[in-house]
Amino acid sequence: MTEKTSTNTHTSYEIGDDVQNTYTQLLEDSKVQAGLIFLEQDNERTVEDQIEITEIPAPTFDEAERGKDYKKRLEKLGITHIQTDRVGNVFGIRPGVGNGPKLFVSAHLDTVFPIETDVKAIRKDGKVYAPGISDDGRGLASVLTLIRALNHADIQTTGDIIFGATVGEEGLGDLRGVKAFFEEQLDIDGFISIEPGDPSRNTYLGTGSHRYEVTFTGPGGHSFGDFGKPSAIHALGRAISKISDVNTPNKPRTTFTVGTIEGGTSVNTIAAEATMLVDMRSTSQEELLKLEGQVLSFIEQAKDEENKRWEGIEGITVELKLVGDRPAGSQPADAPIVQAAMASSQALGFEAILGEPSSTDSNVPISLGIPAVTLGGGGKFGGAHTLGEYFDPTDAHYGVQKILLTILGLVGVEGVSNPILAK
């Protein structure tokens, strides 16, 4: 799911005349209108897809069963050249009719919940309750209804659309699915990631993050009898103290935290081991690397100071393990893909909002210079990443209508509009 970075910064934007003209042409086309109407009529079926997919457990690193089911769903909708790649991503092509750009539209298969979690959906008071029903059950179901709409309305796009689903988006999955995809697919011109959310917001900036597991190890001993030996916990404390005093910029927003600590065996023991998890984030890759350099330097200093404190005994060592590497990425607010998303929001009567920087599958293509946005599949939701997660399907069709218009603007519709996205 989108990992939000809290900021109230608002960025101005403009929608160019060419993009506005494209959407005037699209909205006047009878097939495009038929596709939009279909999405509203297909709302309940989309929710049923959402429930069925959600009820297949898919923890990060264990998405295979859901992936097999999703592949069958894509096959039934006529998607061609479907494949499951080396990491478990599932995707195929809806070919265009011309020499247009190639756009990848996807949601993520994985959830944050362990395999034993009860994911049976319950309908109550107009809402659907189930762990993962919104994140990213909504995104996965959105991909399917978008394909149905294109097929129903017989819309022939100029460019190719790759529809599919990625693995490893959540937590320590570390965007491994989308990283693998863009390592192997070298001809992609644009990317849309679908997450839960409303049709007004458009996420176009990627918050990068580096996460480290830091383990201090020492000789350990009895708190009285072995007093004078360095302590792994004391070294850890020195490191945390130094890290907590780091100054980071607000623009570009750059943050850090020591999220968890553990270690020691008893109150009267000099700790032989202590571990912490450190999270560092920024919307600037340059600032992220700068922060990382400071933090890693302080960790080494803390080790040396703890050893020096006890007459230079070289007892403490430290091991650094990179457990999370999400690249930061930025693109202009007036990038063509952003303009297309904003124009699509406005075309449906919604305020177009440039969303706050977030960590999603879009981070990877943006960091590679490939235009990308993360868009909401519609409906209201709450309790994401909790057992009380729910989805309210009321007027959820607006989300997928907005995504359909964004897709069509980007890849072009034969005989109606030229692609906004460059090939």
C-alpha positions, 0 to 999 in steps of 0.5 A, a space after each residue: 500500500 501507499 506509505 504516506 509522507 505527512 506534509 501539507 505542501 501544495 504544488 501548483 500545476 497546469 494542464 496544457 491545451 494539447 492535453 485538454 483537447 485530447 480529453 475533449 475528443 475522448 469525452 465526445 467519443 461514443 465508445 469511450 462513453 460506453 466504457 465509462 457507463 459500463 464501469 458504473 454498471 460493473 461496480 457490483 461485479 468488481 466488488 465480487 472480484 475484490 472479495 474472491 481475490 481477497 479471500 486467497 491469502 497472499 502474504 509478502 513472499 507467499 503470493 503464488 496461489 493468488 497469482 495463479 488465480 489472477 492469471 486465470 482471470 486475465 486469460 478469461 478476459 482475452 489478455 495475450 502473452 500472459 506470463 508469470 515471471 521469475 519473482 511471481 509477477 503476473 502480466 499480459 498484453 492488450 495489444 494496440 493497433 498502431 506504433 504507440 507507447 507501451 503502458 503497464 497498469 498494475 496492482 500488487 498481489 501481496 498483503 501484510 497479513 500472515 498466511 493463517 489470517 482469517 480473510 473471509 469477507 463479511 458484508 455489514 452496513 453497506 461495507 465489506 470487511 476483510 483484511 486486505 479488501 482495500 489494500 490491494 484487493 481494490 487495485 486488483 479488481 480495478 485492473 479486471 474491470 478496466 479490461 472488461 470495459 475496454 472489451 465491452 466498448 470495443 475500444 481500440 487503443 493506439 499503444 499497447 497496454 500491459 495489465 497485471 499484478 506485482 509481488 512484494 510491494 508491502 514492507 520488507 517485500 521492498 518493491 521486489 516485483 516491480 524492480 524485477 519487472 523493470 529490470 527485464 522489460 526495457 521497452 515500457 514508456 509509462 506506468 500506472 499503479 492502482 491502490 485504494 483511494 479516491 479519484 481526486 488524488 494523483 501521486 507522482 512523487 516517490 518517497 525513497 527509503 533505506 532500512 537497516 538491521 543493525 546488530 552490535 555483538 560483544 563478549 557479554 558477561 555478568 553485570 558484577 563479576 565481568 564488569 569492565 567488558 563493553 556492552 552491546 546494549 550500551 553501544 546501541 544506546 550510543 548510536 541511537 543518541 547520535 542518530 536522534 540528533 541528526 538534522 534533516 531538511 524539510 524540503 526535500 522532506 527527509 526523515 529517520 527513526 529507530 523503529 525497534 530495538 531488542 537485546 540482552 538476556 537479563 537485568 544482571 547481564 552485560 549484553 552480548 547482542 543488541 539489534 535495532 531497525 533504522 528507517 530513513 526516507 526522503 523524496 530526494 535520492 541525494 538527501 537519502 544517501 547523505 542521511 544514510 552516510 551520516 547514520 552509518 558513520 554514527 553507528 561505527 563511532 558508537 561501536 568505537 566509543 563503547 570499546 574505548 570506554 572500557 580501556 580500549 577493549 576491542 569487544 564490540 563489533 557491528 553488523 549492518 544488513 540492508 533490509 529495505 531499499 526503495 529508490 526515491 524519485 521525482 518528476 515535474 508536476 506538469 509531466 504529461 502523465 501527471 497532466 493526463 491524470 489531473 485532466 481525468 479527475 477534472 473530466 469527471 467533476 472532481 477537484 484534481 489534487 497533486 498527492 503527497 509523496 508516497 512509497 509505492 510501486 511507482 517509485 521504481 519507474 520514476 527513479 528510472 526516468 519512466 513516467 509513472 503515477 499511483 491512482 486510487 481505484 475508488 470507494 471509501 476504505 479504512 483500517 488498512 493493514 489491520 484486521 478491521 480493514 473495510 471497503 465501502 463500494 458506494 460510487 466506487 466506479 468513479 475511481 476506475 472511470 478516472 483511471 480508464 480516462 487516464 489510460 486512454 489519454 496516455 496510449 491514444 484511441 485509434 481514430 479519436 486521439 493521439 497518445 499523450 505519452 511519448 514512445 
